[in-house]
């Protein structure tokens, strides 16, 4: 199992990055976590056929995390997809999702596959997916509105994706984190509903985390300066996400 970082930019956009979203790749089928940016183009870059996508997990309904969904569905329709597509959606945004689907007229294309919406509660830990030796469980992110991070487990390995969040004690208190993909909207300082790279170094027990990948990045922030600063106080495996970076678990 691995995670392909499809986009790595914050909501303000980027000269070189798509907005943040991920592709969870597994031998039994792939899952998108959010759909920002250009999902059809990025999947083609990675030589991943659309029929490999089993479903989409939406973490929250801020525009930068969902605006690629209509394009993805359109591409699947043009590709004559037949198998159902699952969309896991925060339950208090289920009506909004249906409004989006109605606005794009998915039932009139006519779409050749069933869209199965599975609502979940961002305020509770919820098992969203079990596929062979893979499981994906949501947890509450500390952001604006209903937002969920994802805990991805395969056999004895754990990857956590923070989603958009302030520094999160749920993540900090986890006994095992082999890979942490954590938002870092700014390089320094504190924000009420986001995290800076400096916050990551200061808040989390990095000595217990195998690898940290900072994502949801903003152009022209001094991220490299922060990494160099903290290298002086310890050796931590912290890197900056790039679009199309592959993360193995």
WOGIRA-V727787 format. One record per run of one state. SS is the DSSP state (2 for helix, 1 for strand, 0 for the rest). FROM is the first residue (numbers start at 1). LEN is the number of residues. If there is no record, write none. Layout:
# WOGIRA-V727787
SS_FROM_LEN, SS_FROM_LEN
This chain:
# WOGIRA-V727787
0_1_1, 1_2_6, 0_8_1, 1_9_1, 0_10_9, 1_19_1, 0_20_1, 1_21_5, 0_26_4, 1_30_4, 0_34_5, 2_39_7, 0_46_4, 2_50_3, 1_53_5, 0_58_5, 2_63_4, 0_67_2, 2_69_10, 0_79_6, 1_85_6, 2_91_13, 0_104_2, 2_106_3, 0_109_6, 1_115_6, 0_121_5, 1_126_6, 0_132_2, 1_134_7, 0_141_7, 1_148_7, 0_155_2, 1_157_5, 0_162_7, 2_169_4, 0_173_4, 1_177_7, 0_184_2, 1_186_1, 0_187_9, 1_196_1, 2_197_7, 0_204_2, 2_206_3, 1_209_7, 0_216_1, 1_217_1, 0_218_5, 2_223_9, 0_232_6, 1_238_3, 0_241_4, 1_245_4, 0_249_1
